Amino acid sequence: MKQPISKLKEFFGAFKMPTANNFGDLVDSFFHKDGKIPASQVEGWTDDSAVILEPGVMELPTLENKNKSVRVLGGSAGKTYTYQGTPLVIQANHEAILFWDGIAHIWKIQDQAPLALPSGVPVLNPTGSGLPTEKATADYAVSKDYLITGQNAYNYLHDVIPPSYVDATTGDLRTNPDCSASKVYLRKPGQNVVNIQHRTGNGGLVYYSATGVKIKPIDPSGVEYPSFIAALNGIFPYPPSAVSHQFTSGFNGVTNKQNITMTDSANADASVRPELIPVTPFVSQLAQATEDNSSYINELNSLPPNERFNGKENTGNPEFFGSATEAVNAFKIDVVPDSESPVKDKIPFKRIFTTTMTPDGLGNYRTIFLSLGSNRPSQLDFSFWTKKTQFQAIFTGAFQTYLGLCAYSVNVGLLLTGGEIIATRNSVYPAEYQNAVCKLKIINQVGDWIRININYSEIVWRTAFNGTISYYFLFNTGFPNGKELYFTDFTILLNDRAVGDIIYPKSSDSLSTNVISLTGIQNNVDNLNQKFNDLANDFKKPVHLNYSGGQIYVSTSFNTTHNLVRWLTFNRENNFDKNPNINMVQEHLALKNGDPKVMSSLVKSSGDDICPVFFNGSFIGGNHGWNQAKTLTLTAHGKTFSDIGSIYTDTIINDFIILRIVDANTLWICSLNKATDGFSYTFVNPVGTLTYKENGTNTGSISGYSVETLSNLIPCISVSEKKILLDGKVEVTTAGDYYADYIDVVESYYMYDLPSILNQLKLNRPAGGYLENVLFNTLPGIEAIAKHNIVYRFADKGLTVNPVNFISLKKLNFVFHGFTQAIAMASGNMYIPKTKPVTIAGKTYDFTKIESWTNAPTGVIDIVPATWENPLSPPDRCINSNSAVNFATGFIPGLGKAIDRKDNVIEAWELNTSKKMYPRGDSIGRVMNPYESSSIVAYRSFTNPADNPAGRTSFYYLNQGSIVYLYLDYHGSIIDKISARTEWIGRKIEIVEKSNNVHILSDIVANSIEINSLATEVLYGYLVLKLS
């Protein structure tokens, strides 16, 4: 016998969870608000504490000392119950609860409310409205009055302006018999999107400003559509200046109008309040409700879904189909944050497949290899989400998939109809298996997003199968050139098949499923409790880390509305384009309590702010590699991968080695080292014809070429060893959000000796030659010449402390090290204390008076001893500022090469014609022997100029261990007061250095630090303090 829902509550209530509420309360949220079937479905339905009234009995009985209740209907005429002479009136077409108070011993009416209109009752539109007669069901389906609070729908009865449409060019309404426009909807408080679904044609959408100016729609990334025609259905962000909106749909029938919904949130469809289910068909509805509840119980008691085979799908560095640079016959893969797919909440990254190098129709694919080990599953299952419109645009005829070297294809038109398609096998079974059936199906669709399932079943593995099999994603049968294909939630299952919208978990990646089960709920509750505990412990910690595996976003408070976000790439691919080390990306402002990845405004680009060292004639480290190699360009040079490592001799008997085959017309080469002292570098340009000498396959001479210096031979550093630490203690290894007093990003990498690279490239050449280009840092036996140890300590108030240690591992010719460098902000000023005016190309710069730095100088500005105010104190910091941000960078005094800085630098600073800032931390050229070092502590600081009172130019502070340094700069007269942080109180104030016109008014920290500045616009002042 079916049990009432109260019995289900009792059943679930027995399962106690480690939360404030029991599971019965949790189940309530899955049913109706009070956990009961609405009384409008059946009069007299009772729970365990209710009474049953006999039909026709209107006098209410006296009951025991226990609360009781009964739900009743007023019927078409209303009903009057009595108790001891007191009437209790139930109005016509209403429902109510009659409640027996077991303490007061009286009956009361509770929750009396009108019933929804029953199905099938005609409801006429207002006289003269000109609209046709509709049924209650139509009004019920779309009327805003019956929706869950906060949602809205396109109301056919009241909101249609037929026949008209939004003009694509002007945004005006134009007459059209097959279209209708909505009324103008006002923007609700806090509304950020318009979500329109189920339109059948004409994507007209217009926004209005407060003054009635028409505004075009924008896409989710904020880019304005070229016209007032947007995508047909989807989530459209509200333009910031818009106060209302109006849209069009191409329809001329009642059904289409009734189906359209519009919400002001990401919910795809407006939802009807459950208590308004019509009364008339209550028998079938009750049966359906109890049947659904039974199914729900079965699902709750089931086990969670099987785990997916592949890992890291919820990170920016997925195990399969990760970021990849485009090559001929291999499309590009970008892994980017996902804000739109149906799985974005659990899998916040999507891939974008693009291709421009490979023409349509040629081989174009990416391959992954599944290491199944001893597993021989009879079923291999692949699924992924993509956009239907993108998929259709690329695959217009057939879609082909490969398991091993065996191709299967399906007709795309049939696939997109939604039925299961058995693919046609186009080649013989491969070496790994001798039988398989391939089936494809669209297993879910949400708007334009579809989930494609590719299932291989009835697999019979060959005896010789070694445990690894390839799987290919192909563009070969499509027309992808110049197009994009989104790809997310790539799921591989063994002996299982993906279903519907299920997200398959991966416990090692903290990726949970979206399926509700008792086991799953228990796990989720445990995880949530842990997160709550962590949040409680870390609530007051000021530095927020968002870590995706591939990207790092560090946020600290900047002003009342925004955080400063420092974005770094933590994992860079090892390739010929960039070094595999940590790299800064940019600094930007993001809304507080918002996603740190969503930029409100850019502060500065920082993609080349990691600093190399200059020795042996080349920059190396950071984004740089050796500059001694050459690029040869020659049409059809005739060399292949097998010639990498071969030796050629020029006309003056210099030997050269082939390093890389870039393409059919381009080679990388390098001479062998000509230096004879055992450690210096002397590499030369080729002269004349290069004649084959040894170690190659294609031995023809190379002549008629053009030669250029290769600026960066990459990769010549090791893949960096790195980790992330919270407060210097807890290592972060999984994606997520973390809070700390400071975040340490720690990195070490080796720089490889160029002669060793050349030698090992030759010695490791296999018989018959290499089969592909060789990443130089992967060669066995290569020797390191030096090492970088780097820490980025991200602290509060936009501060990054950056200790850097350079160690020589071989004898080398050291020239200089900057330890830090910075791209300037796009617009703003430059201030460098302790400098004299300098003239370049007829223009004099006085950086103590704050020079404009929006336009680049016409020549390089070197801050050499002649431009130092004090020959005993070289400039050691600068401030690049504008109205929004002060950015300071420099070196902490008294540490490493900043001790006796005057003895460690000849050139203190360089300002380049790119506007870039190049500090010098160590610029004394010398020979370094093995295991000598050069170190310094650099810093970067981003502060809000609005925090400075008139007269003060800048204030920032930084912590180094137990010591605090304060930096203050002035261009005006002021009695300045710096509020003391709690941990400063009672500390001794020491003056590190200052100008004569700035005075400190105390020698210890009380509740504030007071300074008297007598500076002016033309006579700047500065003060550097140390709190110890």
N, C-alpha and C positions, 0 to 999 in steps of 0.2 A: 504494500500500500504506500502511496506517495506520502511523504511527511511534510507538514507545514514548515515554513521557513524558520519559525521559532525553534523547531526541533533541530534544524541545521545549526542555528546559533548555539543551542545547548551542546550539540556535538562538537562544534569547533571551539567552544568556550573551554572544553576540557584540555585543549592544547595550550599550555601556558608558555608564553614567549618572554624573553628578558626585556620587556618594555613596560611602560606604565599601564598600558591597556592590554586586555587579553585578546586572543585571536577572534573571539566572537565580535569584538568591536571592529576588528579589521574586516571581517566578512560583511558587517553592516555597510561599509563603504562601497562594497561591490554590488549590493542590492539597492534598496531604496533608503531614504534618509534614516528611517527608524527601524530598518531591518524587516519590515512587514510588507506583504502584498497590499496595495492600496485598497481601502474599503470599497472604492467605486467598482471593484471587480466582482464582489459578491457580498451581499448584505448578510450580517451575522457571522462572518468569518472571525474566529477567535484565536487568541494565543493562550498560553497555559494559565494566565491569570484572569481570563475573561469569563463572562457568563454568557449563556445562550438564552435569548428571549424567545418565548413561544410566539408563533405567528398570531397577530391580532391582539395580543396582550399589551395594554397601554399603561397599566398600573405597575410601577417598578417595585420590586420586592426589597425587603430589608435583608441585608447580607451580614456576613461575619466580620471580624476585626481584621480584614485584609483588603487591600486595594484591589478592585476589579474594574474591568472595562468591557464595553461592547460597542462595535461600530454599527451605525444605523443610517438609513437613507430616508430622505423626506418624501420621495415619490413625486408624482406630478402635482399633488394637492397639498403636500405638507403633512406633518404628523405632530400630534401633541401627546407626550408621555406625562404621567403625573406621579408624584411621590408624596404621600401624606398631604394631599391637597395642593401641592406646589406644581404648576405646569412647567414642563420642559419642552419648548417648541422647536421642532426641526422644520426649517423652511422648505418650500417646494424646490425640487431640483438641487437640493443640497445634501451633503453628507456630514456626519458629526460623530464624535466619540461621547457616549454616555459613561461617565466615570463615577464609580462608587468609592467614596472616601472612607476607608476602613477605620479612621480615627474619629472623624467628625460625624460619621454615620449619616451622610447625606449624598444625594445624587447631583452631579453637575454636568453641564454640557461643555465639551472641550473641542477645539479645532473644527468648528462648523465652517464649511467652505462650499462654494458652488461647484457643481459637477461640470465636467466638460460636455460639450454638445454631443449627443450620440450620433453615430454614423448614419448617413442616409437621410437626415432631416434637411429639407430645403431651407436655405437662408438667402433672402433677397438682398441685393445691394440697395443702398439708399436711393430713394426716389430721385430721378433726374440725374443719377450719376453717369448714365450712358454705358455702364458696364453690365455684362451678362449676369444672369442668375447662376450662382455657384452652390455647391454642396458644402455641408459643414466640414466634410473631410478635406476639401481644398483649403478652406480657411484654417482648419486645424493644422494642416501640414506646413503652412508657410507663415502664419501670422506671428508677428513678433511677440504678441501678448502671451503666447503659450510657450515661449522658449526659456531655456535655462538662463538665469540672470547673467548679463554680460555678453550675450551673443545676439546676433541680429541676422535676419534673413531678408531676401528680396521678396517683398509682400505684394503679390499679384493684385490683391483686392484694392490696395490703397496707393501703391508707389509707382505705377506704370504710367509713362507718358508716350502713348502710341500715336501715330507711327513715326518714329524718329530714330536718329543714330548720331553718335559723336563723330564729327568730321575729322579725318586723319590729319589734315593740314592745319585747320584753324581751331579745332576743339569745339566749334559751334554745333548746335543741334540742327540736323538736316532731315527733311522728310524722306521716309523710306517705308513702303508698306510691309516689308519683311523684317523690320527691326523695331525694337522699343527701347527707350532709355529709362533708367531709374530716376527717381527724384534726386535732388541734391541732398546728400547726407552730411550732417555736420560732424566734424572730427570730435571724438569723445576725449575727455581728459585722459592723458596717458596713452592714447592710441598711437601705435607706431606703424601698423600695417593695415592694408585692406586685403582680405583673403576672399577671392571670388572663385567659385567652383560651379561646374555643370553648365557653363555657357556653351552654346552650340554654334556660334559664329559671331563675327564682328567683335574684335577685342578692344572696342573703344573705351577709353578711360581718361577722364580729365579731372584735374584738381584745381581748386580755386584758392587764391590768396585772400587775405582779409579785405583787399580793395577790389576783388573781383577779377584779378588778372589770372588768365588760364595758365596752368602749369602742366607740363608733360609728365607722364609716369616715369619712375626710375626702376631699374632692376635691383636684385638683392645686394649687388656690390655698390649701388649708389650711382650707376651710370644712367644718364637720361636716355630714354628711348628716342629714336629720331623723329617720331611722330606721336600723335595721340592714340595710336593703335599699339597696345601692349600685347604680351602673350595672352592667349585666350583665357586660360585659367591659371591660378597660382597665387602666391603671396607677393603683394606689391608694397614696398616700403612707402610710408607717407613722406613726401618731400618736406623738409623742415619748415618752409614758409607757408605750407598749405593749411587751410582751415576747414575745407570741405571737399567732397568728391562726388562724381556722377559717372555711371558707366552704361554701356550699351550691350545688348545681346541680339544676335540675328535670329529671331524666331517669329513665328506667326501662329503658333498653336498654344492652347492652354497648358498642355503637359510640360512643354519645355519651360514655360514661365514658372510653373510651380516647382520645378526641380532646382532652379537656381538658388544658391545660397551665398550670402555674404556675411563674413564674420570680421570682428576687429581683433582677432588673435590668430595664432598659428593653427587653431582647430579647423580642420578641413570643412566640417559641416556644422551648422547650427543644430542643437539637440532639443527635442521637446521635453518639457518637464514630465518625469515619469508618472506623477500623480494624476496627470490629465489623460490617461488612457481611457477611451470611451467605455461606457457601461454596457451597451447592448450586447456585444459579443463576448461577455465575461467568461462563459464556459470554456470556449476554445482558448481564450487568453490564459485562463488559469491553468489549463492543461499544458499549454506551451510553457508557461512560467515554471511549473514544477518539473517539466521535462528538462528545461534548460538548467535548472538548479541541480538536478541529478547529474547531468553531464558535467556541470562545474565541479561537483564533489569528486567525480571520477578523475577529473583533470588535476584537482588539488592533491589527490592521493597518488598521482602518477609520479614517476621519477623525472628529474630535469632532463632536458635534451642531451644527447651525446655531445662530447667535446669535439670541436673542430680540430683538424690535423695541423693546420697552419697557425703560426703565431704572430704576435705583434701587430695584428690587424687594426687595433685601436690606438696605434702610435703613428708618428710621422716616419717611422722606419720599418715598414712591414717586412715580414720574412720573404714574401714573394712579390714580384712586380713592384720593387721599390724604385726610388728616384733613379733615373738613368738619362744620360745625355744621348741625343739623337745621333745615329750613324746611318750610313747607307744600308738599307734593308732592315733597319731596326728603329722603330718609332721611339719618340721621346716620352719619358714618364716623369711628370711632376706630382709630388705628393703635397697637397695643400689642405688647409683647414676647410672643413665641410660645414656649411650653415644651412643647407637646403634639403639634403636627401632624407628619406624616411627613417634612416638609422643614425642620423647625426648625433643624437643624444648619447648613444653608447659607442659609436665609432666616429669620432670627430674629425676624421680625415678622409679625403677622397683622392683618387688619382685622376690626372688628366692626361690622356693619350693624345699626342699630336705628331704629325709628320709633315715635313716640307722638303726633305732631301730626296725622298724616294718617290718617283712618279707613280700614279695610280696604275695598278695592274702588275707591278713587279713585286717580288718577294719582300714582305714587310712584316716582321713578327718579333716577338719576344718569347724566350724559352725559360721555363723553370724545371728543376729536377727534384722529384719527390723521392726522398730516401725512405723507402718503406721497410728496409731491413728484412727481418724474417717474416713480416706480414705479407700475406698473399690474399688480399681482400677480394671477394667475388664481386664487389661493387665499389667503384670510385665515383664520387659525386662532386661536381663543381657548380657553384652558383655565384652570382654577383648582381648588384644593382647598377643600372645605367639609365640614361634618358632615352625614351623611345624615339623622340624626334631626331636625336643625334644618331642613334643606331640605324634608323631608317635612311638617314641622309648618306650614311657610309655604305651600308650593306643593302643595296637596291635589288639584288637578285638572290645570291646564295650566301650563306654564312658557313664557314668551314672551321672545324676544330680537329686538333691532332692529339692523340694519346700515343706516345712513342712516335715512330715514323709511319703512322697509319692515319690517313685522312678520312673524315666523315663530314658530310655536308647536308644542309637542309635548305628548303626554300623559305626565305625570310617572310614572304607574305603569309604562308601557311603558319609559320611559327608565331607571328604576331596576332593570329586569330585567337590564340589562347589554348588551343588543343595540344595534346602531346603528339610530337612528331618523331617517328623513328628515322634516324639519319641514314643516308646512303653511304656505305663504305666505298671509298674511291681508290683504295690501294690494298695490297696484300697485308696480312697481319705481320706485325713487326717481330723483332727478335725476342721481345719480352713476353708476349702472350699469343695464343693461337685461336682465341675466340673472345668476342665481346659484342654486346648490343648497345648502341648509343642512342639515347632518347633525349630530346630537348623539349622544354616547356616553359612558358611564362607562368610562374607560380604566384606572382603577386603584382599588383599595379596600384600606385598611389599618385594620382595626377599624371604627370608626364614620366614619372619614374617607373621602370619595370624591373622585376627580378627574374633573370634568366637562369634556368637550371639545365645543366648538361650532365647526364647520368650515364655512366658506363656500368652495365650489369652483365651477369653471366660470364664474367671474365674467367678464362682458363689460362693460368700462367704456364709458361714453358719451364721445363725442368732446369734449364740453364739460367733462368732469371736470377740476376745478382742483387736484387733488392732496390735498384734505382731505375726510375722511368721518367722520361721527359713529358712535359705538357706544354703546348704552344698556344699563344693567343695570336691570331693572324688578322692582318688587314688585307691579305693577298686578294681576297675575293670581293673587296669593296673599293670605294672611291674616297679614301681618307685624306688625300693631300689637301692641306690648308684647313682641315676641319678638326673639331675636338670631340673626344668621347670620354664622358665621365665614367668612373669605374670605382665602386666602393663595396665594402663588406664582402670581399672575396672569401668564399668559404669552401674548404675541402673536407669532405666526410668520407670515412672508411666504413663500408658495410651499412650505410644509411643513406637516406635521401632527404634533401632539404625540403621543408614544407612552408608554404605561405610566407608569413612575415616573421618567422622564428629567427632570432639572433642566436647563433650557436656559441656556447661559452668557450673560454680558454682560461682555466683557473690560473695558470702560470703568468698570465698577462693581466689578471684582475678584470677580465672581460666576462661579465655576467650575462645570463640570458634574460629575455623579456617574457618568459613563460612563468606563470604562477604555479608553484607546487609547494607542498608542505616543506619538503627538503630545501627547495630554493628559497622559500620565505625565511626559514630558519637561518640559512646562510646569509641572506640579505640583512636580516635583523642584526646578526652578529657583526657584519661588516659596518652597518650603520652605527651601531653602538660604539665600535672602535673609532669611527670617524668623528662621532660626537665627542668622545673622550679626547681625541686629538685636538679637535677644535676648541674644546674647553681649556685644554692645557696651553694652547698656542694663541688664545684669543687676543692677547695684548702684544704679540710679536709683530713688528712693523713691516717686515720684508716678505712679500708674497712671491713664491716661485710657481709658475705653471710650466710643467715639464712634459713634453710629448714623446721623448725618446730621441727625436731628431732636432727639436728646437727648444730653446729656453727663453722664457719671458719672465723677467724680474720686475716687480712693481713695487713702488714706494709712493707715499703721499706727496703730491706736488702743490695742490691748492685745495680749496673746499670742494671742488667738483671733479677733479681729475687726478689720476696717478701718472707718474713718470714710468714708462715701461722701457727697459733695456732688453733688446732682442738679440740673441746669439744663436748661431747654428752650432749645435753640439757635435753632430756627426756629419762630416763631409765625406762624400764618396771619394775613393782613391782612384784618380784618373789623370789624364794628361792636361786637364784644364785648371785644376786647383789643388793645393796641398791638402792632405787629409788631417787637418788640425782644426781646432776651434776657431770660429771667425765671428766677429761682431757683424750685425746686419744694420741696425738703426736704433735710434731712440725716438719714442713718440709719446704723446699724451693719449690716455684712454680713460673713459668714464669710470669713476669709482663704482664698485659693485657690478661693473660690467665685465665683458670678456676682454682680457688684456691684449688679445690678438687683434681686436677691432680698434683701429686707429681713429682718434678724433682729429689730431693734427700732427704733422711730422716735426720733430725737433731738429734732427740731423741724420744724414746717412753716415754709416760708419763701416761700410763694407771693406775698407782698406785701412782700418785703424789698428790692426795687429802689426807689430813692428818686427822687421827683419834686422839682422846684423850685417855689417859690411866688413868682409875680410877676404883675402886671396883674390882681390879684384872684382868681387861680386856681392850683391845683396843675396842673402840666403835665409830662409825661415820666413815666418809670416805668410804672405802671399807670393813669395819670391823663390826662384830657383837659380841655379848657376847660369851666368850669361855668356859662357865661353863657347857654347855650341852654335852651329850655323844652320840656317834653312836654305836648302838648295831647291831652286825651281827650274824644272826642265820638262818640256812636254814629252810624255811617254818615256820616262827614264828607264823603264824595263826592269826595275828591281821589285822584289816581292819580300814577304815576311822572312823567307828563308835566307835572305841576304843580310838581315840584321846581325850585327856582330862581325861582318866581313871588313877587311882592311883594304884600303885603296891608297895609292901614292900619287902626289901631285908632281908637277914638273920640276920642283926644286927639292924633291925627295923628302917631303913631309908626309907622315902617315896619318890617315883619317879613318875613322870607324863609322859605319852606318848605325844610327841609333834608333830610328823609327821610320816606317813607311807611312807618311801622312795620307797620301793618295797617289794616283798614277802619275802625278806631275810634281810631287813635292816629297823631299827627303829631309830628315834631320841628320846631320853629321857632326863630328867633333874631331879635331886633331888630337893626337896623343900628346901628353904633357912634354914640353920641350925644356922645362927647367931642370937643372942639374944639381941643385943643392939639396934635393931630397924632400923639400916641403913646399916650395913656392909653386905658383901656377903660371905657366906660360903656354898659351894656346894660340894658334895662328889661323889665319884665313887660308883657304885653298888657292893655289895659283895654277891656272891652266888645266889641262886634261887630267882627270883622276883615273889612274890605271889600276886594274885589279891586282892585288898582291896575294891574299889568302883568305880562307875561312868563309867562302861564299858559294852561291849556286849559279846565279846569273852573272857572268864574269865580264860582260861588255864594259868598255870604258865609259866614263861620264864626262861629257864635254858640252860646251855651249850653254852652260847653266848660268843663272843669276844667283847671287849669294847675299844673304842678309844675316845680321846677328840675331840669334834667337834670344830674346830678352830673358826668358825664364825657362830653364830646363826643369820641367815638373813631371813627376814627383821625385824630388831628391831629399825629402825628409821622411822619417818613419811615420806610420799611422800613430797618432799621438795616444799616449796612455792618459786617461782622464777619468775624473769622477766629480760628483757633486756632493757637497757636505752641508748639512744644516748645522749652524753654530759650530762648525769645525769638528762635529762628532758623528752625526747620523748620516750615513751614505744614502743617497737617493738612487734607486735602481729601477723603479717602475714609474710609469706615467701617472701624473696626477697633480694636485695642488697642495702646496706645503707652505708653512709659515715659520719664520725664524727671526732672530735678531740680526743675523747676517747669513749670506749664502756664499760659500766658497766653491768656485769652479777651478779645479786643479788640473794642470796639464804638464806633460813632459814629452819631448820628442827629440830624436837624433837628426843631425844633418850629416848626410853621407858624402864622403870624399869623392870628388869627381874622377880622379885617376882610378880609384877603386871601382867605381861604376863602370868605366870603360873596360877595365881589365876583366871584370866578372861577366860583362855582357859578351865578351869574346870567349872566355873560358867555359861558360855555361851553355854555349850554343850546342843544341843536340845534333845528333847525326841526321843529316838531311835538312837541318836548319829549323828555326823557330816557325811555329804555325800561326802566330799572331804577334802584334806589338807587345813588348814587354814593359810593364811598369817598373821603372828603375829601382824603386824602393823595395821590390819583391825579389831581387836577384840574390841567390844564395851567396854567402861569403863576402858581401860588401862591408866596408869598414866605415865606421862613423868618425868624423873629424871634430865634431862639437855637439853640444847638447844645450837645449833650452829647458829650464824649469820655470813655470809661470803659474801665478795664482791671480784670479780675479775675485776679489772679495767685495760682494755687492751689499752695501749697508743702507741704512735709512738716509733720508734727505738727499737722494740722488747721488750718493757717493760710491765710487769704486776705487778701492785701494789695490794696487797692482804690483806686487813684488815680482821681479824678474831676475833670474840667475843664468848667466851664460858661462859655460864651462868648455874649455878647449880639451879635446881628447887626443889630438895630434899637434905637432908644431905648426903654427900658422902665422900669416901676416895680418894682424889686426889693424883696422883703420878707425872705425867708430861704431858705436851702438847708441841708438836713440831710446830704446827700451819702451817708448810709447810714441804715438803719432796720432794725428786726428785730421779728418776732413772737416773743413769749416762749415758752419751753417750757411744756408743759401743766401741769406742777407743778414746784415748786422755790422758790428764794429769790432775792433781789435785793441786790446789794452795789454801792454807788457810793462810791468814796473821795473825799475832799475836800468832803463835803457836811455841812450842819447838819441837825438834825431839822426836819421840816416837818409841819404838822398840816392834815389834810383831813377835813372832815365829822366832826370830833371825834376822829379817830384820828391819833396821832402816829407818823410813820415816821422812824426813824433808820437810814439805809441804810449807814452805816459799821459798824453792829453786825450786819448781815445780817438783812433783813426777809423774812418769808414772802411769796412772790409767786405762790402757787397760786390765790388768790382775787383778783379785780380790785379796785382801789381804787374808792371811790364817787364820786370826783371826779378831775379831771385834776391831776396833780402837776407843777408847773413849777419847774425848778431855776433860779431867778433869782438875782441877786447877793446878795439877803438870805439865801439858803440856801447860799452858798459859804463854806467854812471860811476860805479865803484870798482876799480880793478881787482879788489879783494873779494867781491861778491857778485859773481856772474848772474845774470837773469836766470831764474829757475822756474818761472810759471807765466802763463798768459791767460787772458779771459776773452773769449769770443762771445759777444752779447748782442741781443736785440730786445725789443719790447716784451717778448714772451719768456725768454730763457737766458740765464747766464751760464755759459759753459766754461769751466776752468780746467786746465790740465797742467801738470808740472811734477816736481819731485819733492818728496818729504826730506827736510834738511836733516843732516846728521846720521844718515844711514847709507851704507855702501859707498858708491862713487859720489854721493852728495856730501860726504865728509870731505872737507877741504876741496870743495868743488872747483875753486880757482886752479888747483893743481891737476885736475882731471879733464878739463875741457879747454880746447883752443877756440872752437866755434861753439857758442852756447845754444844757439837756436837757428833754424832756417825757416823762412817763410817763402813758400814756393809760388811760382806763377800760376799754379792751380788753386791758390789760396790756402793750400794745405799747411798744417803746422808740423814741423819736424824738430822737436827738442833734441838736444844732444846730452846724453848722460855720461858718456865716456868717449872723448874724441882725441885721445893721445895715441897716435899710431905707434905700434911696437910689434915685436915678435913675441907671441905667446907660446910658451912651452906646454907640453901635455899637463893637464890637470891644474892649470891656472884658471882664474875666474874673474868675471866682472859682474857686479850686481848693483841694484838700486831698487828703491820703492817709488813707483810712479803713482799718480792718482788721476782720476777724472771726476768732476763734480758738476751736477746740474741743479741750479737753484732758481727760485722765482724772483725776478727783479722787483716785483710788486711788494716784496717783503722788506725792501730797503727804504728807509725814510729819506727825505730830501737831504742831499749832501753825501750820503753813503752810496758808493758805486757797487760794492759787492761785499757779501759776507758768506763764508762757508767754513765748515770745520770738518776735521777727520780724526778718526781714532786709529792709533797704531799701538797695539798692545794696550798697556795701561796709560799711555800718554795721549793727550788730546792737543791737536794743533788748531788754532783759530787764525783765519786769514781775513783781514779787513782792509778795504780800499776806499779812498775818499776823493771827491772832487768838489767839496763844499765844506763850509763851516758848520759844525754840529756838536752838541753834547750827546753822544750816542750811548745807548743803553742796550746791552745784550742780555736777554733773560737767561739765567743759568739753568741748565738741566740739573736734575736732582743729583746725579752722580758727580757733577762738577763742584758742588758746594764744599767749601773747606779746603780746596786744592790751592797750592801755591801757583801764582801767576809769574811766569818768566818771559822776558822779552827776547825773542829770537833775533828779530831785526825790525827796524822801523825808520820812517822818515822823521826829520826834525820837527815837523809841524803837527805831529800826532802824539798825544800823551795819554798814558794809562793812569787812571785815578785810584788804583788800589793794587795791593800785591797779593791778595788772596781773594777767592771767589766767595761772595756772600749770596744774596738772592739775585744779583746781577753783576755784570762787568761794565763799568762806565769808562768812556773814552772821550777825550776832548780833541776834536779835529779842527785845525785852523787852515785846512786845505782850501784851494780855490780851483776854478775850472782850468787855470793855466799852471797852477802849482799843486800837483797831486800830492796825496799823502797815503801812506800804507803802514800796516802794523801786522806782524806775525807773532802770535803768542803761543806759549807752551804751558799746558796745565799738567803738573806732575804731582 
